[in-house]
């Protein structure tokens, strides 16, 4: 009877671990300098596409604190292939925007404690198509009014493969 219970728990644990597996191609945050994120300094995150036929979702991630002077954050982005050729980018008049604080109440929208908050925000306007399998880089730049943005301590991306493209 004990062996049967042990096998049951082992099977349950295996199923739970399989259910928690991720389809993330990349999930990485980069720490920013203490003095702030300069508008001219892009954050580059390399990753590898193993199956170009997948469809993908792009999330922005990061960490901020209560010293961040705005309620929102705008980012411009570029995908580059291994030769440095830009294969997709945000339009200058249409950067990706997200709310880090509720515009009405001022309450942080991220999760965390002690004044530090983490965010993970899906950008539905970014639907990357990769022309081939291999290495790529996504570059992010802050697209705010300040030359140096304070209150953001790290920024990153999460790209998930979601299904086979038709």
C-alpha positions in Angstrom: 0.0 0.0 0.0 2.9 2.4 0.8 4.5 1.8 -2.5 1.3 2.6 -4.3 1.0 5.9 -2.4 4.6 6.7 -3.2 4.1 6.1 -7.0 1.0 8.3 -6.8 2.9 11.2 -5.3 5.7 10.8 -7.7 3.3 10.8 -10.7 1.6 13.9 -9.3 4.9 15.7 -8.7 6.0 14.9 -12.3 2.7 16.2 -13.8 2.9 19.4 -11.8 6.5 20.0 -12.9 5.5 19.4 -16.5 2.6 21.8 -16.2 4.9 24.5 -14.9 7.2 24.3 -17.9 7.7 27.5 -19.8 7.6 28.3 -23.5 9.8 31.3 -22.9 12.4 31.8 -25.6 14.0 34.4 -23.4 13.2 35.8 -20.0 15.9 38.2 -18.9 16.2 41.5 -17.1 19.3 43.8 -17.2 20.3 46.0 -14.3 20.6 49.6 -15.1 23.2 52.1 -13.8 22.5 53.6 -10.4 22.4 57.2 -11.8 19.6 56.2 -14.2 18.7 55.0 -17.7 20.0 57.3 -20.3 17.8 57.8 -23.4 20.8 57.2 -25.7 21.8 54.0 -24.0 19.9 51.0 -25.4 19.5 47.7 -23.4 20.4 44.8 -25.6 19.1 41.3 -24.9 20.3 38.4 -27.0 18.2 35.3 -27.6 17.9 32.4 -30.0 14.9 31.4 -32.1 14.8 27.6 -32.5 11.6 27.4 -34.5 10.8 30.4 -36.7 7.4 29.0 -37.5 6.1 29.7 -34.0 4.0 32.7 -33.2 5.4 34.8 -30.3 4.2 37.1 -27.5 6.5 39.9 -26.2 6.3 41.1 -22.6 8.3 43.9 -21.0 9.6 43.3 -17.5 11.4 45.4 -15.0 11.8 46.8 -11.5 11.0 50.3 -10.3 10.6 52.2 -7.1 8.6 55.1 -5.7 11.2 57.6 -6.9 10.1 57.0 -10.5 8.8 60.5 -11.5 6.1 59.5 -14.0 3.0 57.2 -13.9 3.8 55.6 -17.3 6.8 54.3 -19.2 7.3 54.5 -23.0 9.9 52.2 -24.8 11.1 52.1 -28.3 12.3 48.7 -29.5 14.2 47.0 -32.3 14.7 43.3 -33.3 18.0 42.7 -34.9 19.4 39.6 -36.6 22.9 38.2 -36.1 24.3 40.6 -38.7 22.9 43.6 -36.9 20.2 44.2 -39.5 17.0 45.6 -38.1 14.1 43.2 -38.9 11.4 45.0 -37.0 11.1 48.2 -34.8 8.7 50.5 -33.2 7.7 53.5 -35.1 9.0 56.8 -33.7 5.6 58.2 -33.2 4.2 54.9 -31.7 6.5 53.7 -28.9 5.2 51.0 -26.6 3.6 52.5 -23.5 2.6 51.0 -20.1 1.3 52.3 -16.8 3.6 51.7 -13.8 1.3 53.7 -11.5 -2.5 54.0 -11.7 -3.0 57.5 -13.3 -6.0 58.2 -11.0 -4.8 57.0 -7.6 -1.0 56.9 -8.0 -0.9 53.4 -6.6 1.9 51.3 -8.2 0.6 48.6 -10.6 3.5 46.3 -10.1 4.0 43.6 -7.5 6.5 43.8 -4.6 7.2 45.2 -1.2 9.2 47.9 0.5 8.9 50.4 -2.3 10.3 48.1 -5.0 7.9 46.8 -7.6 8.3 44.4 -10.5 6.2 44.5 -13.7 5.5 42.1 -16.5 3.4 43.7 -19.2 2.2 42.1 -22.5 2.6 44.3 -25.5 -0.1 43.2 -28.0 1.2 45.7 -30.6 4.5 43.7 -31.0 4.0 40.5 -33.0 7.5 39.5 -34.2 8.1 37.4 -37.2 11.6 35.9 -37.4 12.8 35.1 -40.9 15.1 32.2 -39.9 16.2 30.1 -36.9 19.2 31.5 -35.0 20.5 34.3 -32.8 18.6 37.7 -32.5 18.8 40.7 -30.2 16.1 42.9 -28.9 17.1 46.5 -28.1 15.0 48.6 -25.8 15.4 52.4 -25.3 13.5 54.5 -22.8 11.3 57.0 -24.7 10.5 59.5 -22.0 10.9 63.3 -21.7 14.0 62.9 -19.5 17.5 62.3 -20.9 18.2 60.2 -17.8 15.4 58.3 -16.3 15.6 57.6 -12.5 13.6 55.1 -10.5 13.9 52.2 -12.9 16.6 49.7 -11.6 16.2 47.0 -14.3 14.4 46.3 -17.5 14.0 43.3 -19.7 11.9 41.1 -21.9 10.1 37.8 -21.9 9.3 36.3 -25.3 7.1 33.3 -25.4 6.4 30.9 -28.3 2.7 30.4 -28.3 1.9 28.2 -31.3 2.8 27.3 -34.8 2.1 30.0 -37.3 0.0 29.0 -40.3 
